[in-house]
Amino acid sequence: VDNDLVEEEDLLAAKFRTRFRLPYDNFKELVEECKKSPFFRRWHGTDAAKKPSSPIELLVLGALRYLGRGWTFDDLEESNKLFDY
C-alpha cells in the first residue's frame, strides 16, 4: 500500500530524530515529565511583569540541541526565539 501520509510522517519523524537526537515520542514524554517537575514551575505562568513564560517545549528542544549538537545559548536564542516570546 502506497500511503503518502505515512511516508510523510516517517520523514518528519526521521528529521526530528536527526535534529534533536531523540525520537518524537520520547520528546513528548520528556516534556510531560518537565511539566510535572517542581523544577519547572516558573514556566507555568507569567513573570513579575505579567509576561508569559516561554513554552516548556521550546526549552526542552533548546536543551536537546545544546546537548546533542553543541550549540551555544546564543544559537538557541536565535533559532527558537526564546526571549522574544
Backbone as CSV, one residue per row, in Angstrom:
resi,resn,N_x,N_y,N_z,CA_x,CA_y,CA_z,C_x,C_y,C_z
1,VAL,0.847,-1.171,0.000,0.000,0.000,0.000,0.893,1.235,0.000
2,ASP,0.629,2.128,-0.896,1.393,3.361,-1.006,0.609,4.470,-0.329
3,ASN,1.060,4.901,0.839,0.346,5.915,1.603,1.270,7.106,1.827
4,ASP,0.985,8.226,1.141,1.827,9.411,1.234,1.869,9.989,2.639
5,LEU,0.761,9.901,3.372,0.710,10.442,4.721,1.660,9.688,5.649
6,VAL,1.671,8.373,5.543,2.575,7.556,6.371,4.022,7.873,6.020
7,GLU,4.312,7.974,4.727,5.667,8.297,4.290,6.085,9.668,4.805
8,GLU,5.188,10.641,4.756,5.496,11.982,5.244,5.753,11.960,6.751
9,GLU,4.939,11.218,7.504,5.137,11.101,8.940,6.479,10.457,9.251
10,ASP,6.846,9.432,8.489,8.139,8.778,8.675,9.289,9.745,8.410
11,LEU,9.154,10.555,7.365,10.193,11.536,7.043,10.310,12.592,8.138
12,LEU,9.161,13.069,8.629,9.190,14.066,9.702,9.781,13.486,10.984
13,ALA,9.450,12.229,11.285,9.995,11.573,12.475,11.503,11.417,12.350
14,ALA,11.969,11.036,11.175,13.405,10.884,10.959,14.120,12.228,11.060
15,LYS,13.493,13.267,10.519,14.082,14.603,10.580,14.163,15.083,12.027
16,PHE,13.110,14.856,12.807,13.116,15.256,14.213,14.229,14.527,14.959
17,ARG,14.329,13.222,14.738,15.358,12.429,15.430,16.758,12.897,15.050
18,THR,16.966,13.230,13.798,18.274,13.722,13.353,18.601,15.066,13.990
19,ARG,17.625,15.935,14.038,17.878,17.279,14.573,18.039,17.314,16.083
20,PHE,17.277,16.489,16.776,17.264,16.587,18.236,17.804,15.352,18.950
21,ARG,18.239,14.345,18.186,18.861,13.144,18.743,17.946,12.366,19.688
22,LEU,16.655,12.424,19.406,15.662,11.780,20.259,14.399,11.543,19.441
23,PRO,13.785,10.368,19.543,12.508,10.169,18.846,11.434,11.112,19.391
24,TYR,10.513,11.496,18.528,9.484,12.466,18.904,8.644,11.997,20.090
25,ASP,8.313,10.717,20.129,7.520,10.204,21.258,8.265,10.371,22.583
26,ASN,9.575,10.153,22.573,10.367,10.362,23.786,10.422,11.840,24.168
27,PHE,10.456,12.698,23.163,10.415,14.135,23.424,9.123,14.516,24.142
28,LYS,7.994,14.000,23.653,6.704,14.308,24.290,6.678,13.811,25.736
29,GLU,7.240,12.632,25.990,7.317,12.112,27.355,8.181,13.012,28.232
30,LEU,9.302,13.460,27.699,10.202,14.336,28.443,9.519,15.659,28.793
31,VAL,8.780,16.206,27.852,8.046,17.451,28.098,7.023,17.253,29.217
32,GLU,6.299,16.146,29.188,5.315,15.880,30.248,5.987,15.747,31.614
33,GLU,7.136,15.101,31.655,7.870,14.988,32.915,8.317,16.364,33.415
34,CYS,8.741,17.213,32.505,9.151,18.566,32.888,7.961,19.369,33.417
35,LYS,6.818,19.208,32.792,5.627,19.925,33.242,5.215,19.517,34.653
36,LYS,5.475,18.262,35.014,5.134,17.770,36.349,6.177,18.142,37.395
37,SER,7.388,18.398,36.977,8.505,18.612,37.892,8.427,19.973,38.592
38,PRO,8.728,20.010,39.889,8.757,21.296,40.591,9.891,22.205,40.110
39,PHE,10.883,21.644,39.441,11.991,22.449,38.937,11.565,23.375,37.795
40,PHE,10.440,23.077,37.175,9.981,23.856,36.025,8.733,24.684,36.341
41,ARG,8.457,24.889,37.603,7.264,25.648,37.997,7.240,27.063,37.420
42,ARG,8.394,27.672,37.300,8.427,29.060,36.803,7.978,29.184,35.351
43,TRP,7.902,28.074,34.633,7.439,28.103,33.238,5.955,27.789,33.113
44,HIS,5.229,27.860,34.202,3.801,27.556,34.173,2.926,28.805,34.199
45,GLY,3.488,29.959,34.122,2.655,31.154,34.206,3.326,32.360,33.601
46,THR,3.382,33.418,34.387,3.951,34.681,33.922,5.060,35.118,34.876
47,ASP,5.870,36.062,34.412,6.908,36.606,35.275,6.351,37.800,36.050
48,ALA,7.205,38.520,36.743,6.760,39.646,37.568,6.097,40.748,36.739
49,ALA,6.475,40.872,35.479,5.892,41.884,34.593,4.664,41.351,33.856
50,LYS,4.173,40.179,34.284,2.996,39.536,33.684,3.229,39.092,32.236
51,LYS,4.485,38.915,31.876,4.831,38.407,30.550,4.803,36.879,30.612
52,PRO,4.126,36.217,29.676,4.054,34.752,29.727,5.429,34.109,29.567
53,SER,5.597,32.996,30.249,6.844,32.242,30.137,6.946,31.597,28.763
54,SER,8.177,31.290,28.370,8.381,30.535,27.138,7.796,29.140,27.315
55,PRO,7.261,28.565,26.259,6.731,27.207,26.375,7.827,26.214,26.769
56,ILE,7.480,25.291,27.632,8.442,24.275,28.074,8.956,23.485,26.869
57,GLU,8.123,23.286,25.874,8.547,22.549,24.689,9.768,23.194,24.039
58,LEU,9.761,24.524,23.933,10.911,25.215,23.340,12.150,25.080,24.211
59,LEU,11.964,25.119,25.519,13.099,24.964,26.414,13.708,23.570,26.300
60,VAL,12.862,22.562,26.190,13.360,21.189,26.041,14.064,21.031,24.690
61,LEU,13.479,21.563,23.629,14.130,21.488,22.318,15.483,22.180,22.341
62,GLY,15.549,23.311,23.003,16.825,24.026,23.128,17.853,23.208,23.887
63,ALA,17.424,22.581,24.965,18.340,21.746,25.751,18.838,20.562,24.914
64,LEU,17.957,19.966,24.118,18.365,18.846,23.272,19.372,19.298,22.220
65,ARG,19.162,20.465,21.652,20.129,20.996,20.670,21.464,21.294,21.352
66,TYR,21.393,21.876,22.531,22.607,22.204,23.284,23.404,20.928,23.580
67,LEU,22.728,19.900,24.055,23.399,18.653,24.410,23.801,17.822,23.186
68,GLY,22.922,17.757,22.193,23.151,16.877,21.055,24.010,17.447,19.955
69,ARG,24.076,18.754,19.880,24.780,19.372,18.763,25.870,20.350,19.180
70,GLY,25.957,20.620,20.468,26.987,21.540,20.929,26.702,22.992,20.593
71,TRP,25.434,23.328,20.474,25.078,24.716,20.208,25.368,25.573,21.425
72,THR,25.554,26.858,21.196,25.697,27.806,22.299,24.310,28.318,22.682
73,PHE,24.221,28.959,23.832,22.930,29.516,24.238,22.492,30.631,23.293
74,ASP,23.436,31.354,22.731,23.096,32.385,21.750,22.481,31.760,20.500
75,ASP,23.027,30.623,20.057,22.445,29.902,18.911,21.001,29.511,19.211
76,LEU,20.784,29.023,20.436,19.437,28.596,20.823,18.463,29.766,20.822
77,GLU,18.900,30.884,21.354,18.025,32.059,21.386,17.646,32.488,19.971
78,GLU,18.625,32.506,19.081,18.352,32.907,17.708,17.399,31.951,16.998
79,SER,17.610,30.650,17.181,16.811,29.687,16.424,15.414,29.493,17.000
80,ASN,15.268,29.592,18.300,13.972,29.334,18.933,13.229,30.587,19.339
81,LYS,13.868,31.717,19.265,13.245,32.987,19.674,12.713,32.910,21.105
82,LEU,13.466,32.251,21.979,13.032,32.061,23.356,12.777,33.370,24.088
83,PHE,13.587,34.365,23.801,13.475,35.598,24.562,12.623,36.653,23.870
84,ASP,12.085,36.312,22.717,11.183,37.223,22.011,9.733,36.911,22.336
85,TYR,9.506,35.905,23.108,8.143,35.464,23.423,7.410,36.446,24.266
